[in-house]
Amino acid sequence: MIVTDLSKPQEWIAARGFNNSFTITATLSGSAFDLSTYTFTVNIRRIGGTANVLQLTQSSGITNGGASGVVTILLTAANSQTIDANSYFYEIDYTVGGLPYRLLHGTFNLISEYNGQPTTTSVTIPINLAGTDVNLAVSLASDLNTRSVSTASTATLTPNVSNYDLFVISAQAAALVIANPTGTAVLGNGFMVDLDDNGSARAITYGNLYLGTFVTLPSTTIAGKRMKMVFQYNGTNWELINVINEL
């Protein structure tokens, strides 16, 4: 729970000898915030002291409205009689998920008995919640393994770079056209062509997106020898960055 607009201490004024309540309303996007899993505690201490002069819990003095988003803290007439009329320091804490947090704090002013019959002195604080817990399930694509496809021979190889990284041709029996890739590529993506002919040299031509920027694009296979070509996307074109021929 992320609480906003509560940087200033909140003053709680109570009358000794009467019932006194403190109401907290929690909302998220204008709707009640479910507080069912939250456990609240109120500690009242002398200013400058560390020991509680009074503590209220959800089993005694605190009502958690759960899905209504309302927490009511009731200091009964009997409880208010146990401490002197004076100024104190109070803290409202909550626990969720086994972890304690501070919600509110401020001065608690207990005034003396007086004529009249007030039933409660009430403070209502709307809490604007800027966020809530979010559980994320993350799944990673299983692309640690090389995605490959193979064929014995083809007139045209059109690499689908969205689906495969390695294209194997094991016995090319005709001239080969390596057409412009399909699929979606981003800067730095690459693929390899592993090419072997069937014992006779075969001509190779390329789509217009291929560049021999670093290595000349081979125009033919070497009869009976495997050839490996590595291409990388530069954002516009596919550059040949290496060619390896079988010895």
C-alpha positions in Angstrom: 0.0 0.0 0.0 1.5 3.4 -1.0 0.1 6.2 1.0 0.2 9.8 -0.2 -0.5 13.2 1.4 0.3 12.0 4.9 3.6 13.7 5.5 2.2 16.0 8.1 1.4 14.6 11.6 -2.3 14.1 12.2 -3.7 15.5 15.5 -6.1 13.4 17.5 -8.1 15.2 20.2 -10.0 13.0 22.7 -12.1 13.8 25.8 -11.2 11.9 29.0 -14.1 9.9 30.3 -15.9 9.6 27.0 -15.8 7.3 24.0 -13.5 8.7 21.3 -13.1 7.4 17.8 -10.6 7.8 15.0 -11.7 6.7 11.5 -9.5 5.9 8.6 -10.9 5.5 5.1 -8.8 3.8 2.4 -9.6 4.3 -1.2 -8.0 3.3 -4.5 -9.2 5.1 -7.7 -12.3 6.3 -5.8 -13.3 2.8 -4.6 -12.9 1.2 -1.2 -9.5 -0.5 -0.8 -9.7 -4.0 0.7 -7.9 -4.1 4.0 -8.8 -7.7 4.9 -5.1 -8.8 5.0 -4.0 -5.8 7.1 -3.6 -5.9 10.8 -3.6 -2.6 12.7 -2.1 -1.5 16.0 -2.3 1.9 17.9 0.5 2.8 20.3 0.1 5.9 22.6 3.3 7.1 24.4 4.4 10.0 26.4 6.2 12.6 24.2 9.8 11.7 24.3 9.2 8.2 25.8 9.4 4.8 24.3 7.0 2.8 26.5 3.3 2.6 25.7 0.9 4.1 28.1 -1.9 2.5 26.1 -2.1 0.1 23.1 -5.1 -0.8 21.0 -5.2 -3.8 18.7 -7.7 -5.3 16.3 -8.9 -7.6 19.1 -9.3 -4.7 21.5 -10.2 -1.2 20.3 -9.7 -1.5 16.5 -12.3 -2.7 14.0 -11.0 -3.5 10.5 -13.8 -3.2 8.0 -12.0 -5.3 5.4 -13.4 -4.8 2.0 -15.1 -1.6 3.1 -11.7 0.0 3.4 -12.7 1.5 6.8 -10.7 1.1 10.0 -12.3 2.4 13.2 -10.2 3.0 16.3 -12.3 3.4 19.5 -10.8 4.7 22.6 -13.4 3.8 25.2 -14.4 5.9 28.2 -12.8 3.3 30.4 -9.5 3.3 28.5 -9.3 7.1 28.5 -9.7 7.0 32.3 -6.5 5.0 32.6 -4.2 7.9 31.5 -4.0 11.5 32.6 -5.3 14.4 30.6 -2.1 15.5 28.8 -0.4 15.6 25.4 0.9 12.3 24.1 2.4 10.9 20.9 0.5 8.2 18.9 1.4 5.8 16.1 -0.9 3.8 13.9 1.0 0.8 12.5 -0.1 -2.0 10.2 1.2 -5.4 9.3 0.7 -7.0 5.9 2.5 -10.0 4.5 4.3 -10.4 7.8 6.0 -7.0 7.5 5.3 -4.0 9.8 4.7 -0.5 8.4 3.9 3.0 9.8 0.6 4.4 8.6 0.0 7.5 10.7 1.5 9.3 13.6 0.9 12.6 15.4 -0.1 14.2 18.7 -2.8 12.7 20.9 -4.3 15.4 23.2 -6.5 14.0 26.0 -8.5 16.9 27.5 -10.1 16.9 31.0 -13.6 16.0 31.8 -16.2 18.7 31.0 -19.9 19.3 31.2 -21.9 18.1 28.3 -22.3 14.6 26.8 -20.3 14.2 23.6 -20.4 10.6 22.5 -17.4 10.7 20.2 -14.7 13.0 18.9 -14.0 11.8 15.4 -11.3 12.3 12.9 -11.8 11.0 9.4 -8.7 10.8 7.1 -9.2 9.7 3.5 -6.1 7.9 2.3 -5.4 8.1 -1.4 -3.6 4.9 -2.4 -1.3 5.5 -5.4 -0.7 1.8 -6.0 -1.2 -1.8 -4.8 0.6 -5.1 -5.0 1.1 -6.5 -8.4 2.0 -10.1 -9.1 4.0 -10.6 -12.3 4.4 -13.8 -14.2 7.3 -13.7 -16.5 7.9 -16.3 -19.2 10.9 -16.4 -21.5 10.9 -17.6 -25.0 12.9 -20.7 -25.4 15.3 -19.3 -28.0 18.5 -20.4 -26.4 18.7 -23.2 -28.9 19.5 -22.4 -32.5 16.4 -22.5 -34.7 17.3 -24.3 -37.9 15.6 -25.5 -41.1 17.1 -27.7 -43.8 16.5 -29.0 -47.3 18.5 -30.9 -49.9 18.1 -28.5 -52.8 16.0 -25.5 -53.7 15.9 -22.9 -56.5 15.2 -20.1 -54.1 16.1 -19.7 -50.4 14.0 -17.0 -48.7 15.2 -16.8 -45.0 12.5 -16.2 -42.5 14.5 -14.5 -39.8 11.6 -14.4 -37.3 11.5 -18.2 -37.2 15.0 -19.4 -38.0 18.7 -18.6 -37.4 20.3 -21.4 -39.5 19.4 -22.4 -43.1 21.0 -25.7 -44.2 21.1 -26.8 -47.9 22.8 -30.2 -48.1 23.0 -31.1 -51.8 22.2 -28.1 -54.0 21.5 -29.4 -57.5 20.7 -26.1 -59.4 21.6 -22.4 -59.4 20.5 -20.8 -56.1 18.9 -17.5 -55.4 19.1 -16.2 -51.9 16.2 -13.9 -51.7 15.6 -11.0 -49.4 14.7 -12.2 -45.9 11.1 -12.2 -44.6 10.1 -11.7 -41.0 11.0 -8.9 -38.5 14.6 -8.0 -37.8 16.2 -5.4 -35.6 19.7 -3.9 -35.7 22.3 -6.6 -35.0 20.1 -9.7 -35.9 21.8 -12.3 -38.0 21.5 -15.7 -39.7 23.8 -18.3 -41.3 23.5 -20.2 -44.5 25.2 -23.6 -44.5 25.4 -24.6 -48.2 26.8 -27.7 -49.9 26.3 -28.6 -53.6 25.8 -32.1 -55.0 29.3 -32.3 -56.4 29.0 -29.6 -59.1 29.6 -25.9 -58.6 26.3 -23.9 -58.5 25.8 -20.2 -59.2 24.5 -18.0 -56.4 22.7 -14.7 -56.8 21.2 -12.5 -54.1 18.3 -10.2 -53.3 18.9 -6.4 -53.4 19.2 -6.1 -49.6 22.4 -8.1 -49.4 25.7 -6.2 -49.3 29.3 -7.4 -49.5 30.5 -4.6 -47.3 33.1 -6.6 -45.5 33.3 -9.8 -47.5 32.6 -10.2 -51.2 29.3 -12.1 -51.9 30.3 -15.5 -53.4 28.9 -16.0 -56.9 29.3 -19.8 -56.9 29.8 -22.7 -54.7 33.1 -24.7 -54.7 32.3 -28.1 -56.1 31.9 -30.7 -53.4 32.9 -28.2 -50.6 30.6 -26.8 -47.8 30.3 -23.1 -47.5 29.1 -21.1 -44.5 27.9 -17.5 -44.9 27.0 -15.3 -42.0 24.8 -12.2 -42.5 24.0 -9.4 -40.1 21.3 -6.7 -40.3 22.5 -3.1 -40.1 19.0 -1.6 -39.8 18.4 -1.4 -43.6 20.5 -4.1 -45.3 21.9 -7.5 -44.7 25.7 -7.4 -44.7 27.9 -10.5 -45.3 30.3 -10.5 -42.4 32.0 -13.8 -42.9 32.4 -16.7 -45.4 34.1 -20.0 -44.5 34.8 -22.7 -47.1 35.5 -26.3 -46.3 39.2 -27.2 -46.8 
